[in-house]
Amino acid sequence: MKTLAFAAALAVSATAATANDLDVVGYTQYEIEAERFETGVGVEYSIDRFSFSPVLKVADAPGQSLDFDGVDFGVAYQITDAAVGYTKFEFDGDFDYEEFTVGVSFRF
């Protein structure tokens, strides 16, 4: 019984030490020239300095209904308190590869 209690305490403390977070993320934007709304919703899972975020996108263009537009999958790494390196894979509504993005964001 002592072994089971020790293992449970170790598991709880190990989970707390890694600082895992799961957040719901989303956005809505309007593209003026294209006259198009786009909305995305997904989750972001963070563990230590890494975060992973799959996002489903839907869009509404003139003369069209709101349709599934694709999926983005991002991976980010917190380089410092002010800088984040990131990558993003983009797939269209048929899950065909569209784009791969690499970048660095910063905050002062």
C-alpha positions as CSV (number, residue, x, y, z in Angstrom):
1,M,0.0,0.0,0.0
2,K,2.9,2.4,0.8
3,T,4.3,1.7,-2.7
4,L,1.0,2.6,-4.3
5,A,0.7,5.8,-2.3
6,F,4.3,6.8,-3.2
7,A,3.7,6.0,-6.9
8,A,0.5,8.1,-6.9
9,A,2.3,11.0,-5.2
10,L,5.2,10.8,-7.7
11,A,2.8,10.8,-10.6
12,V,1.0,13.8,-9.4
13,S,4.2,15.8,-8.7
14,A,5.7,14.8,-12.1
15,T,2.6,16.0,-13.8
16,A,2.7,19.3,-12.0
17,A,6.4,19.8,-12.7
18,T,5.9,19.5,-16.5
19,A,3.3,22.3,-16.6
20,N,1.0,20.8,-19.2
21,D,-1.8,23.0,-20.5
22,L,-4.7,22.5,-22.8
23,D,-6.5,25.5,-24.1
24,V,-9.2,26.1,-26.7
25,V,-8.1,28.6,-29.3
26,G,-9.8,30.3,-32.2
27,Y,-10.0,33.3,-34.4
28,T,-12.4,35.1,-36.8
29,Q,-11.2,37.4,-39.6
30,Y,-12.7,39.2,-42.6
31,E,-10.6,39.6,-45.8
32,I,-11.6,42.9,-47.3
33,E,-10.5,42.5,-50.9
34,A,-11.6,38.9,-51.1
35,E,-14.9,39.7,-49.2
36,R,-14.4,36.5,-47.3
37,F,-15.0,35.5,-43.7
38,E,-12.7,32.8,-42.1
39,T,-13.1,31.3,-38.7
40,G,-10.8,28.7,-37.0
41,V,-11.2,26.7,-33.8
42,G,-9.0,24.2,-32.2
43,V,-6.9,23.3,-29.2
44,E,-3.4,24.1,-28.0
45,Y,-1.5,21.7,-25.9
46,S,1.5,23.0,-24.1
47,I,4.2,21.0,-22.4
48,D,7.3,22.7,-21.0
49,R,8.5,25.1,-23.8
50,F,6.6,23.3,-26.7
51,S,3.1,23.9,-27.9
52,F,1.0,22.0,-30.5
53,S,-2.1,23.4,-32.1
54,P,-4.4,21.7,-34.6
55,V,-7.0,24.2,-35.9
56,L,-10.0,23.5,-38.1
57,K,-11.0,26.3,-40.5
58,V,-14.3,27.3,-42.1
59,A,-14.8,30.0,-44.7
60,D,-17.6,32.0,-46.3
61,A,-16.9,33.7,-49.7
62,P,-19.5,35.7,-51.7
63,G,-22.1,33.5,-53.2
64,Q,-21.0,30.5,-51.1
65,S,-22.2,29.0,-47.9
66,L,-20.0,28.5,-44.9
67,D,-17.8,25.5,-45.8
68,F,-15.0,23.5,-44.3
69,D,-11.8,25.2,-45.6
70,G,-9.0,23.1,-44.2
71,V,-6.7,22.4,-41.2
72,D,-3.6,24.1,-39.8
73,F,-1.2,22.3,-37.5
74,G,1.3,24.4,-35.6
75,V,4.3,23.6,-33.4
76,A,6.0,26.3,-31.4
77,Y,9.0,26.5,-29.1
78,Q,9.5,29.2,-26.5
79,I,13.1,30.3,-27.2
80,T,13.2,33.0,-24.5
81,D,10.5,34.9,-22.5
82,A,10.3,37.3,-25.5
83,A,10.8,35.0,-28.6
84,V,9.0,32.0,-30.0
85,G,10.0,29.9,-32.9
86,Y,7.2,28.3,-34.8
87,T,6.2,26.1,-37.8
88,K,2.8,25.7,-39.4
89,F,1.5,23.0,-41.8
90,E,-1.5,24.0,-43.8
91,F,-3.9,21.5,-45.5
92,D,-7.0,22.3,-47.6
93,G,-10.5,21.0,-47.3
94,D,-9.5,17.7,-48.9
95,F,-6.5,17.4,-46.5
96,D,-4.1,18.0,-49.3
97,Y,-0.8,19.7,-48.4
98,E,-0.9,23.5,-49.1
99,E,1.9,25.3,-47.3
100,F,4.6,25.0,-44.7
101,T,5.6,28.1,-42.7
102,V,8.6,28.7,-40.4
103,G,9.0,31.9,-38.4
104,V,9.9,33.7,-35.2
105,S,7.6,35.9,-33.2
106,F,8.6,38.3,-30.5
107,R,7.0,40.4,-27.7
108,F,8.5,43.3,-25.8
